[in-house]
Amino acid sequence: MRLLKTALVASALAVLSVTTIASAYAQDTKIGFIVKQPEEPWFQDEWKFADQAAKEKGFTLVKIGAEDGEKLMSAIDN
């Protein structure tokens, strides 16, 4: 009987831990959106709709303008 109680408590703690960890990861999701010409209306619209998706889906949008190859590679690396 004591073994059964111990197993139940351990199972409950495991489920609680997994749930807590999963919710922590879901809250900290960041998605980078790199565009090559951030001043152009087309890319402004893309960012606008990406902002809407971020609000609906619950993630943080990181807007990155990379006008040249070096900025692009730096943005991807970071």
Backbone torsions as a table, in degrees:
resi	resn	phi	psi	omega
1	MET	NA	-41.1	179.8
2	ARG	-64.6	-38.4	178.5
3	LEU	-63.2	-39.6	179.2
4	LEU	-64.3	-44.3	178.1
5	LYS	-62.3	-43.0	178.8
6	THR	-62.1	-42.2	179.3
7	ALA	-64.6	-40.6	178.7
8	LEU	-65.2	-43.1	178.2
9	VAL	-63.8	-43.0	179.2
10	ALA	-63.6	-40.5	178.5
11	SER	-64.3	-43.5	179.6
12	ALA	-62.7	-42.4	178.3
13	LEU	-65.1	-38.1	179.0
14	ALA	-64.1	-44.4	179.1
15	VAL	-63.9	-43.2	178.8
16	LEU	-61.7	-42.5	179.9
17	SER	-64.1	-45.6	-179.8
18	VAL	-63.6	-41.7	178.9
19	THR	-63.5	-43.0	179.5
20	THR	-64.5	-44.2	180.0
21	ILE	-64.9	-43.7	-179.2
22	ALA	-62.6	-42.3	-179.9
23	SER	-69.8	-32.1	177.6
24	ALA	-65.9	-41.4	178.0
25	TYR	-67.3	-38.8	-178.5
26	ALA	-65.7	-33.7	-178.1
27	GLN	-75.5	-22.4	-174.1
28	ASP	-102.9	17.7	-177.0
29	THR	-73.5	127.1	175.9
30	LYS	-123.2	136.8	177.3
31	ILE	-124.7	124.8	177.8
32	GLY	-88.2	137.7	178.9
33	PHE	-123.0	107.5	-177.0
34	ILE	-98.3	127.8	174.1
35	VAL	-123.4	151.9	-175.8
36	LYS	-86.5	-23.6	178.6
37	GLN	-136.6	83.6	-174.3
38	PRO	-64.9	-17.1	-179.0
39	GLU	-83.5	-13.1	-177.9
40	GLU	-79.0	141.4	-178.9
41	PRO	-57.5	-36.6	179.9
42	TRP	-57.6	-47.7	-177.7
43	PHE	-73.6	-29.9	174.3
44	GLN	-62.4	-40.7	176.7
45	ASP	-64.1	-41.1	178.2
46	GLU	-59.3	-44.9	178.6
47	TRP	-63.8	-39.2	-179.8
48	LYS	-60.5	-46.5	-179.3
49	PHE	-72.2	-30.7	174.8
50	ALA	-66.3	-37.4	174.9
51	ASP	-60.4	-43.1	178.7
52	GLN	-61.7	-44.2	179.2
53	ALA	-63.3	-39.3	179.7
54	ALA	-62.1	-41.7	179.0
55	LYS	-67.0	-40.9	-178.6
56	GLU	-69.7	-39.2	-173.2
57	LYS	-95.6	-10.1	174.5
58	GLY	80.3	37.4	174.4
59	PHE	-123.9	166.2	179.1
60	THR	-95.2	128.6	178.2
61	LEU	-96.0	129.4	176.5
62	VAL	-110.7	112.0	-178.8
63	LYS	-87.3	128.1	-177.4
64	ILE	-131.0	123.5	174.1
65	GLY	-99.8	120.9	-178.0
66	ALA	-125.8	93.8	-175.9
67	GLU	-76.6	-21.0	179.4
68	ASP	-135.1	172.7	-175.8
69	GLY	-61.5	-38.6	-179.5
70	GLU	-65.1	-43.2	178.4
71	LYS	-64.9	-36.9	178.3
72	LEU	-62.5	-49.3	-179.3
73	MET	-64.1	-38.4	177.9
74	SER	-63.9	-41.6	179.3
75	ALA	-64.5	-40.6	179.6
76	ILE	-67.2	-40.8	-179.2
77	ASP	-66.5	-32.5	-177.0
78	ASN	-96.4	NA	NA
